[in-house]
Amino acid sequence: MQRWLALPFALLPLQPAWFGGLAALVGLWALLRGERPLLWKAFLAVGLLGALGQLLTPASIYSPPERPSFLGSPPKTTPPSNLIRPYDLKTLHGWNPKDFDGGQAKPVEQGFWYLPRHNPISGHEQTEFLTDWWYPLKAGQTYTQSFYLRHDGQRANLQITFFTNQGHHPVPTQMEPAAPGVYRVWGSYTAKEGDGSLRAIDFLNQGGDFTYLEVGWPQLEIGSTPTPYQLGPTGLKPLDWRLWWWIGTTLMGFLMVQAGVWIFQQISPTHAALAVLAGLLVHLGYAGWQWLETGPGARVMGLTPQPNFLGHGAVMAAGLIWVLGGRRLGGIALGVAALLLWISGSRTAFWAWLLLGAAWGWSLGRRRWVALGLAGLLGAVALFEPEWLGRFSQALSLDHNAQARLQFWQVALQAFRENPLGGVGFGNFTPYFNLYSPKNTIEYSPPHAHNLLLNLLAEGGALALLGVGVWLAGIVRLIVRTRAWPVLILLGVALVLNSFDFTFFSAWVYYPLLLAVAHAIAGAQDQPGSAKMRR
C-alpha cells in the first residue's frame, strides 16, 4: 500500500502545481484530523509582513503626463480600448537599409518623443520609424493605428504600415489638424488569415522638408476610425491580486509542509524518491524529444514555462531525491539532472548543480576520490575544450544577458529606494522597469529582477524581505536542530538558483524544498531524542 501512496510524487518533476494541489488537500485533511501545525509561526510571520507591505505600497507608481486639450475627452471604457501601453514609445526609433536600427527617440514636453530625420551617426535618411512592441491580432477584425505628430517643416509625408508576422501592409493614411502645429495621423487595416500579431507604431517616411518629427499619444484600437485618445493598460497588478498571490503562496507552502510530514510518516521516503526519479526520467524523455526536434544548440523547456525553469526544477528534484533516497539514488538523479541542464542551457542552474554535486560527493566518505576525479575531469574539459560545455562555457562571461541583469538590478534598487517599506507591489517590477528603464536599455519587459533579494526589495520592500528572513531563519534553525545537512544543502541550492533568477516561489523550486524540510521534521519525530535523520 505504501508504494501506491508514493505514486503521486512522480508528478512533482512533471507538473508540480498539480502535485501541490493534491498535497494541499492532504495537508488540510491532516490539520482537520488534529495533527499539530508545524512551522506555523514562520509562515504566519512571512504572510503578515508581506501583506502589510502591500498595504503600504503606493496606489499608483505611474503619473501620466498632463493631457493636452487637443486630445479631447477620453472614452470611459473598461478595460482600455487602446492596446498600446504608456511606456511603449520608449522603443521608438528610426530605420534605414544601410544602418538598420538607429536614432532612438528621446522624450520631450507634452508626451511627445523626438525623432531625427537622419541617422545621427551615419547621416543616412531614415526610411521607416517604428517601435519594437507586438500586439495580438484577430483575423477579420479591423484595427486603427493613430498618433499625434509635430515637426519643424511645412510638409511631412508619412504612410502608416501594418507590419504583421506576414510582412508589411501599407495603408491609406490620414493626417488631420488637431491644434496649431499638431496633427493626428491614422490608418486602418483588416487583419487577414495568418496575421497573428502586429508591430506598432510603424510608419514610412515619404519625404517632406522636415528635419525632425515628434510623435506622441499613440493608439491601437479595434475599429475603422480613431476615437479620442485613451491611456492604454499599465500592466500594474491591483492590491487584491497582490495580496492573494502572497497569502496564497504562503498558505500553499504551509500546507505542503503539513502534508509532507504526514506522508513521510506513512510511506518509505525511498519509495517517494523512486517516484520523483521516475517523473524526472519521463521529463528527460519529453524534453529530449523536443531537443532532437529543434536540433543541437537549441534550448528546450520540457513541460515548464521556459528553459530556466526546466534546469532549476531538475536540480531541485535531484536534490530532493538525494534527501529522500540517499546517496545511490541521489547520484543517479544528479546524472539525469545534468542531461536536463544540458538541453535547457540554464547557466545559473549549472552553478547550483555544481554545489549539489560537490555536497553529494563529500557525503561519499572514503569514496570521495571518485567524485573528486569526476570534478577534475569536468574542470579539465572546461579548461582545454570549453566548447564541449556549450552554453555553460560562458557561465562567467559578461554577455548580453549578464549586462541586462545589471540593468534589472539597478532599477530594482531604484524601486526599493522610492518605496522602502512595501516596494512597488508584487508582480509590478515589469511595468515599473518599462516605465523607468535606464538609458540604452538592453532588454525590455523583464518578468522579474532576476535576483531573490532584489526582487523582494523591489516588489515587497523591507517588510517582505524581513518576513522571508524570519521564515528562512525558522527553517535553518529546524535543519540545524535535526542535523538534516542535505536539506541545508538543498536550501543553499535554491538560493544559488535565485542569485541570477527569481524562481524561489515557483512550484518547481518551492515545493521540492518544502518537502525536504517536511522530511527532516518527520525523521526527527520518528526518532524522539535522536538528532539523526532517516537516510
N, C-alpha and C positions, 0 to 999 in steps of 0.2 A: 504493500500500500504506500509506503514511504516513497518508493521510486516514482509512482504515479503523481504524487503531490509535488515532486520536483520538476515535472514536465513544463509547467508554465515558465520556468526560468529560461527556457530556450528562446522565449520571446524577447528577453532583455537586450541581446545584441541586435535584434531584428526590428522590433517595434517597442522601444522602451516605454512610450506613452501608453500603449495598450497594457503592458505589464504593470505600469504604475496605477492604472485604473483598477485592475484586479487586486493589486496589493493594498490600495486604499480601502477597498471594501473589506478585506481581511483584517486590516488594522482597526477599522471602525468596529468590526464584529468582536475583535479581541477586547477592545475597551469596554464595549457594552456588556460583555460577559464577566467583567470585573478585573481584567488584567491591569496591573499598575502602570500608569502613564510614565514613560521614560523620556528623559531629556526635555521634559515639558518646560522647564524654566528657561533653557537656552532658546527653544523655539518661540516661546512667548516673548522673550526679550527682542529677538530679531524681528518678529512680526510687528510688535508695538512700536519699536523705534523707527522702523522703516515706514510704517503707516503715518506716524506723527510727522516725519519729514515731508511726506507728500502733502499733508495738510498745510505745511508752511511754504510749499512751492508757489511761486507767483502764478496768478491766474492766467497770464499770457506772457510768453517770452518774446513775442513779436509785436513791434509797433510799426504799422504800415505808414508810409509817407502820407503827408496831408493830401487829401483828394482834391485835385484841381476842379474848378467849376465846369470846365468843358466836358468832363466825363458824364455829367448828368447824374440822376438819382439811380442807385443800383437796384435791380430787382430783388425782391425778398424771396429767394428760392433756397430751399434746403434739401439736399446738400447743394453747394455752389454749382452753377451750370458751367463755370469756367474750369477747364481741366488743367490749365497752366498754374503752377504754384507761384507764390510771390517771389521766390528766390531763383526761378528758372532762367531769368535773363543773365545771371552771373556767368553762364557758359556761352553767351552770345559772342560771336567772333566772325571775322572775315575769312574768305577762302578764294584761292585762285589756282589754276592748274600748274603753275610754276612753283609756288611756295607751299601749296596746300593750306593748312590752317595757319592763321596769323592775324595780328591786330585784335587782341582781346578787348571787349567792350569795357568801358570804365563808367562808374556811376557819376551822374551829375545831378543837378537840382530837379525837384518836382517829379521824381520817379523815373527819369529818363536815363538812358545809357548811351555814351558817346562811342561812335564807330568811325574810324578814319576811312576815307575812300581808298586810300592806297596802303599797302602793307608798310608799316613803319620801319621795317628793316631793309627790305629789298626795293621798295618804291613801286612795285607792281600793283596795278589796279585790281581791286577785289572784284570778282565776278559774282560772288554769292555771299550772303550774310545768313548765318544760321546758329541755332543752339544745338546742344548735344543731348537733349531730352527727347524721349519717345513716349507716345501715348497710344493706348489701345483704340482700335477702330472696329466697327461692325459693318460688314458688307451690306450695301443697300442704304446705309444711313448717310445723310448729308451733313457735312461739317463746315464750319466757317472759321477761318483764321482772321484775326484782326489785331492791329496795334496802332498806336499813335506815333506820329513822326514829326520831327523838326529837322531843318537843315539850313545851311548858310547860303544857298544859291537861289536862283529864280526858278529852277526846274530840276526835278529828280524823278526819273522814270524807273519804276520798280515793278516787278512781277512776282506775285506770291506763287510758290510752288509747293504742292503737297508731295513731300518726299516720303514714300512708304517703303516697306520692305521689298516692293516690286519696282522701285525706281522713282524718277521724277515725274510729276504730273502738274506742269504749269497751268494756271487757270486765269481767266479774265480777272483783272484787278481793278478795284475801285479806289480812288483817292478823293476823299471828301473833306472840305474845310471844316474844322471843329472850333477853331479860335484863331486870332491873328498869328500867323506863322506856325500853326499846328494843324495837322491833317490826320484823318483816320483812314488807314489803308486796310482793305479787306478783300477776301476772295473765298469762294465756296467750292466744295468738291464732294461728289458722292462716291463713297468707298466701293471698290469693286471686289469680286471674289479673290481671295488671296491677300488682300490688303489687311494684314493683321495689326500693324502699328504705324504710327506717323511721327516723323521728326518735325518739331515746330518750336519756335517760329522759324520760317525758312523763306527767303525771297532772293530774287535775282536782280543784279544791277544792270539796268537797261540804258544807262547813260544819263547825262544832265550836266549842269555846271556847278554842282556842289563839291565841296572838299571834305565834308563830313556829314554824317547822319546822327540823329539822336532818336532812339527808339524807346518807347515806354508803354506800360499798361497793356501787355499782350493778353489776348483771349483766344481760346479754342473752345467752341461750343457746338452743340447739335443744332442744326437749323440752316436755312439758306441765306439769312441776313444777320448782321451783328446786332446784339442787344446792348444796352448801356453796360459799361464795364462793371464786372463784379469780381471781387477778390477771390482767387482760387483757393483750393484747400491748402492749409499749412502743414498738415500731417501730424499735428500735435495731439497726443493722447489725452482724453478727458480724465478728470480726477477719479471717477468711478472705475474706469478701466484700470488705472494705475493701482488703485487700492486693491481691486480684485486680483490683479496679477501678483502683487506682492504677498497678500494674505493667502491666496490660493497656493502659491509656490511654497510658502512656509507650512501651510496645513498639509499639503501632499507629502512634504518631507517628514513631518511628524508622524503621519500615518504609515509611511514607508518603514520607519524605524520600528513602530509597534508591530507591523505585520512581519517584518524580518525576524524580530526576536521570537515571536510565536512560532513562525515556520521552522526556524532552526532548532527549536526545541522539539519539533515533531519529526523532522526528517534528518538524514545524514547530510551534512554540508557537502560531502564528496559527491552525492547524487546531484545536488544543486549545481556544483561546479561542472560536472559532466554535461548537464543540460545546457548551461551557459556556453560551454565549449562547442556543443553540437550546434547551437544557434550561431556561434561565431564562424564555424565552418560553412554553414549554409550561406551566411552573409558573404564569406570569401568566394564561394561559388558564384553567387549572383553578381558581385562586384567584378570578379574575374571575367565573367562573360561580357560585362559592359566594357571592360578594358580591351578584350580581344576584338569587340565590335568596333570600338573607336580607334584602336591602333596604338602602338607603343608611343610613349611620350604624353598621352592624354591623362588627365586627372578625372577619376570617376568618383561617384558619390554613393554607390550602392543604393540602399533604401533610406539614406539620410537626406537632409535638405541640401547639403553641399559637401565637397570633398573633405574639408577640415573636420566636419562632424564625423565622417567615416573614420578618419585617423584617430580623433580623440576618443570616440566610442570604442575603437578596437583596443587602445591602450588601457582604458579603464576596465573593459571586460576582462582583459588578460590579467590585470592586477587583482580583480575580484576572484578570478579562478584560482590564482595563487593563494589568496587569503582563505578561500573555502576548501580547496582541494589539495593544498600542499605543493611541495617543490616539483614533483614529477609532472603533474597536470599544469602547474604554472609554467614550466619550461616549454611544454607543447604549445600552450596559449601564447607565449612570447613569440614563438616562431610563426604562428598564424597571424598574430598582430603585425609582425614585421612585413608579411606579404601584403596585408591590407594597407599598411603605411606606404609601401612602395607604390601601389596603384592609386592611392589617394594623393600622394605628394605633399602631405601636411608636414611642414618643417618643424613647427612647434611640437607636434606630436612625436617627431623624431627625437627631440631632446628629452621629452618625457619618457619615451620608450627606453632611451639610454639609461636614465635614472632608475627605472623599474628593473631593467636588465642587470644593472650593477648591483642593486639590492638583492635581487634573486641570486645572482652569482655569489655574493658574500654569504648568503644563507646556506651554501652548499658545504660549508665546513672544510674538511680536508680536501674536498674535490674542487675547491675554488680555482685551482690551476686550469681546469677546463674552461671556466668562464673567462679567466684572465687570458687564456690562449685565444679564445674567440674574439675578445675585445681587442687583443693585439693584432689579430688578422684584419679586423674591421678598420683599425687605425692605419695599418699598412696600406690597405686598399684606398682609404681616404687620402693618404699622402702621395702614393705613387700612381694610382689610377682613379683620380677623383671623378672622372666621367662615369665610372661604374656606379657611382652613388646617385646618378641622375640629379633630380632637383635638390636632393639633400646636400650635394657638394656646395650649394650656395647658401647653406644654413647660417653662415656668419657674414654674408656679404650685405652691404648697404644698397640693395637694389631698389627698384621702383616700389615694391610692396613695403619694404622697410622704411623708405622715406615717407610714404603715405602714412604709415603708422605714427611717425614722429609728428606729423601734422594733426592726426587724430588726438594724440596725447596733449598737444599744445592747446587745442580747442577744448578738450575735456577739463584741463586745469582752468581755463578761462571761465567755463561754465560754473565750476565749483567756486571760483573767486567771486563771481557775481551773485551766487545763491549758496552760501556756505552751509546752511543748515539742511535744506531739503533738495538741493540741486535743481535741475530743470524738469524733473519728473521722469519716472521710469518709462522707457520707450521713446523719449523725446530727444535723445542725442542726435539722431539722424536729421530731423528738421533743424535742430539748433546748429549743427555743423553746416548745413546748407545755407542757413541764414547768415551765419557769421564766419564763413570759411576764410582762411588766410589767403593772401595774395599767391598767385601761381599754384592754385590748388591742384594736387596731383590726381586725387580721386574723390568724386562727389558721392553723397548718399551712403556713407559707411553705416552698416547696420548697428554698430556699437563702437566703443572707444578702443577695442582690441586690447584690453587690459582690465583685469578684475578690479583692482584697486581704483584705477582712474575712472572706470565706468560707474562704479558705486559712488564715487565722489561727484561725478558729473550729473548723474541722474537721481541719486538719492541723498547726496550731501553727507555731512559728517554724521548725521543720525543713522543713516543706513549703514555706513561703514562701522560705526560703533556697534550697531546691532549684530552685524556679521562677525565682528571681532569677538563679541561676547559669546556668540554661538560657536565659533571655532575654538575659543578657549575652553568651552564646556566639553567639546568633542575631544580635544587634545588631552584634557585632564582625565577623561574616561579611558582613553587609549593608554596613557601612561600608567594609570592605576591597574589596568588589566594586562599590561605588558604586551599588548597586541601590536608588535612592531611592524608587521607587514601592513596593517591598517594605517599606521602612521606614514609609511612609505607611500601608500596609495593616496593619502591626503596630500602629501608633497607632490605627487604626480599631477593631481588635479590642479594644484596651484601653479606648477610649471606650465601646464596646458593653457592656463589663463594669464600667463605673463605677456603673451603677444596675441591673445584672442580673448573672447568672452563667451565661454560655453559652460561656465560653472553651474548655472541653474538649469541647463538643458537636461532633458531626460537621459541623454547619452552619457553624461558625466555625473550628475547629481544622484541618480538612483543607484548606480553601482557603488558610489562612495557610501551612501547611507546604508546599503545592505551590508557592506563590510563593517560599518560601525555596529549595526544590529548583531552581526555575528560575534563581535567582540563582547557585547553585552550578554548574549545568550551563552557564550562559552564561560564567562565569569559566573553566571547564575547557575550553570550546571555543575560548577566545582566550587562550592562555598569555602571560603577561607583560602582558596588557591589563586595564585596570580597567573597560572598557566592558561593558555588558550588551547582549545582543541584545534589541531592542525590537520 
